[in-house]
Amino acid sequence: MATTEEHQGITFNFSHFRLERILNSNTSTKLVSLLGHFTDLSEEKWAVVILEKKPFTEEDLTSKGLFSEATKLREEFVNDIYGNFDCFPQPEINSVKTTVIYPATQKHIDKYSKQEVHIVQETQELYQEVTLKHIEREQFSLEWLYNILEHKKEKERIIFEDPCEETGFILLPDLKWDNKNPETLYCLALVRKHGIKSVRDLNSNHLPLLRNILTKGVAAIEEKYAVGRSQLRIYLHYQPSFYHLHVHFTYLKHDAPGIYCEKSHLLDTVISNIELMPDYYQRATLSFVVRENDRLWDDFRGDSRKAIKHD
């Protein structure tokens, strides 16, 4: 039976997907990124398909889930009290989280490809002369985000909304989360105010916005998922994957992508830094990771000041 998925009015049929190459395969996260074409849609337009094995939920392990007659075991070997088997659960609890990007640009292909990464140290001068120019030239379309803010798409996925145009935001599950297992909780707060690209733009004028996201985002997650503030990792990325200010909320026990020191800035720390120095993020040198195939890496390598940290 063909696998289909609705995507912006298009029906994807996996029986028509022609695989060109595997972009990346991560055995630790059980995630694979694929590049190919949906031949029934276009022979020229690229599609990136991301497949991820989903974690077990408590419901999966009930008598109606994994441990039922529908689950089959195939023996690999048995030695005394130890046995290894391949387990084939019923399809309802054996789904694979699937994301389709179509039509995918070269920037999408690069993003999901396996490649070397490097750390650069970005002064405010380098931000203005290198990074900002790159953002203006290369950033992804934000149409999908405006669709959410304007309730054109994903309205049913909204967890919480503050409609204030200055300090308001929309909180919804990140695409990386299935919105089912609290232990892999991953939510995203999208600010309503346009024109704030990243942490680099933040100053004392934005403190009411940041405090509002922190207070109301925590309250909404605790009410819906029973996960309190002390169990939440709340942070911003730099560089972000898209340049409209957003805040990540993840469960502390979940090793979500991009939680490491070279990318993440805790929201509490961001607020504290601005309280100490209103223009902290306009003055600070910020280190971040850039992928080797990213044109931003080429821009930094070509800059005479060499803001590159050699590993």
N, C-alpha and C positions, 0 to 999 in steps of 0.2 A: 504493500500500500504506500502510495506517495506521501511524503511529509510536506505539509503546506504551512505557510505562515503569512498572515496579512501584514502588509507594510506599506503605509501611505497609499492605500487603494490598490496595491499590487499584490497578486497572489504568487508566492514563491513555491515552486514544486521541486523538491530535491531530486526527483527522478530526472530532471532536466539540468541539474548542476554538473558542469564539467570542471573537474579539478585541474588547475594548472600547476600549482605547487603549494607545499606546506610552508607558510610564512614563519611559524614558530610553534614549538611543542614543548610545554612545560610539564615535566613529570611530577613535580612537587605540588603544583596547583591543579593538576589534571585538566589543563586547558590547552586547546590547540586552535591556531588561527590558520585559515585556509584562503587561498586566492583562486578565483575561477570565474566562470560565466554561467548565467542561467540562459541556456541556449534557446529556450522558447521566448525569452524576452529580448535578448540582444547578443550577437556574437562579438560585439566590440566593447560593450560596457562591462567594467570589472565589478565583481562582488567580493566582499570580504565576509567570510562566515567564521564566527567564533563559537566553538563548542566547549562546554565546561561541565564536568561531572558534578552533580549536585550532592551536597552532604545529606546524610540521613537525618530524618526528623523523628520525633517520638511517635508520630502517627504511622510512619513506615514500619516501626518495630512492634506494632500490635498484632494480635492474632489474625487480623484481616489484611495485614500488610506483608512483610517479609516472610513471616512464619505461617505460611498457608500452603495448601495443596498445590497452588499455582506455581510455587517456587520450586525449581528443579536444581539438583546438585549433580555435577559431573566430576567423578573422582580423578584426581591427579595421582595421588599415592596415599597409602595408609601404612604407617610404621608404628606398631605397638599402640600406644594411646594417642598418637598424633596423626591427624589426617589433613590433607590439603585438597580443596575442591574448587572448581569453578561454580559460582552460584548464578542462576538465571532467574531473578525475581520477575513478577508479573509486570507488564509494561507501565502500568499506572504509577509504580514507584521506582521506575528505572529510567525516568526521563533525563534528557540532557539539556541544560540551559543553552539556548541558541540565540545569538545575535547576528543579524544580517545588516550589512552596510551596503546600500545599493542606490544609485551607482557610486562606487568608491573612487576617490581621487588618488593620485600618487601619494599625497600626504597621508591618507588613511592607510595605504599599503605600507608605507614606511613606518607608521606608528605601530602597526601590529607585526612587523617583521623582527626577527631576531637580529640584533646588531650590537656592536660595542658601544659603551657609554663612557662619558668623560665628565669631570667636574670643572666648571668655570667659576671664577670669582668676579662677580659683576658689581662694579662701582656704580654710583649714580650717573657718572659721566658716560660709562659704557652702556648703561640702560638707555639713556637718551640717544646716544649716537649709533648703537648697534641693535639692542633688543627691541626698542620701540619701533624702529624702522622695519625690523623683521615682522613684528606683530601686525603692523599696518599693511604689510605686503602679503603675509602668508596665513593669517589666522583662518580657522574653519568658519563656515557660515553659522550664524547664531539663529537661523530661522526656526529650528526645532525648539530652542529655548523660548523665543518669543511666542511660539504656539502654546507653550505651557503657561506662560505668564498671562496670556490673553484668553485662556481656557478653550483654545481651539483643539488641543490635543491633550491626552492623558489626564483629563479632569477627574476621572474616577480614581486615579492613583494618588491624588493629593491627600496627605495626612493632616496638614495644617496650613492655614493661610492667614496672613496678616495683610490686609489690603492697602495699608498706608503706603503712599508713593515714596516717602522719604525713608522710613525705617522698616517697611514691610518686606515680606518674603513669602515664598512658597516652599513647603517641606514635602518631599516625596521620596519613595524608595529609589535608590540609585539603580541603574540598569544592571549592575553587577550582582544585585541581590534579588532573590526570588520572592521576597516579602513574606516568607513563611517561617524560616528557622531563625529565632531571635539570636542565636549564638553566632550567626553570620550577619547580623544587622548592619546595614549600610544605607544611610539616608543622606540626602543632599538638600541643602537650603539654597534656593536661588533668589537673590535679592531682586526686588521690583525695580529699584532705581537703575536707570541705564547710565552708561558712561564710566563705571568703576571697573577697570579691566582686571586688576589683580591687587595683591597686597602692596605693591609699589605705589598705588594711588591713594592709599589710606592715610588719613591724618585725623586730628582731633575732631573735625567736623563729622567724622563717621563713627565716633564712639557710641552715640545713641543707637545707630543701626546695629553695630556689632554686639552691644549689650542686649538688644532686643532679640537678636538671633539666638544668642546664648541662652537667655532666660526662657523664652517661649519655645525654642526648639527642644530644650531639655524637658520642659513640662509636657509637650505634646508626645514625645517618645516615651516618657515614663507612663503617661496615661494609656497609650495604645499598646505598648509592648512590655510594660513593667520592667524597664531597664532604667536605673537611676543615673544621676549625673556622675557619681563616682565610678561607674562602670562604662562610661562613654569616653571615647577619644574624639575630641572635637578640634578640627584643624583646617587650615587652608594649604593649598599646594602652591609652590613656586619653583619652577614654572607650572602654571595650570595647563590643563589640556584644552581649555577654551577660555577666552578672555572676556568673561562677564563674571563679576564677583560671585562666588559660591563657597559654601562651607560644608565640609564633610563631617558626618556623625557616624562613627562605627563602634561596635561592641569591643570592649577592651581586650577580650580574649581572642578576637578574630584578627588574624594577620592579613589585613586588607592590603591591596596593592598601594604603593606610594606612601607608606606610613613612616618611612625612615628619615633620619635627620637631614639628609641632603635634599629632601623634597618638602617635608611637612613642617608647618609652623602652627603650634597650638594656639587656638583662639584666645585662651586666657593670657598667653604670653604676648600675643599681638596687642591685645587691649592694654596690658601692663606697659609695654614698650611705648605706646602712644601716650599713655598717661604720664610717663616720665619725660618724654620728648615728643611734642605734637607732630613734628615732621621727621620722626625717626626713620620711616621707610623711604623718605626722600633723600636721606643722608647715608643710610647704612650700605655697607658692602654685603651683598647676598650671594651665597654659593648655591649652585644648583647643578643638577645632572642634565646633560644634553646628549641625545643620541647621535651617533657618528654620521648617519645618513640625513640628519636634519640640516637644512640650510643654515640654521642658526649657528651650528658648529662651524660651518665654513666661514660664516661672517666673523665669528670670534677668532678663528685661526688666522684670518686675513687681516685682523686688526693689529696695528703695530705695537699696541700696548701689551698684547699677549696675556689676556686674562685667563690663563689656562693653568690649572693645577695638575702637574704631572704625577701620576700614580707610581 
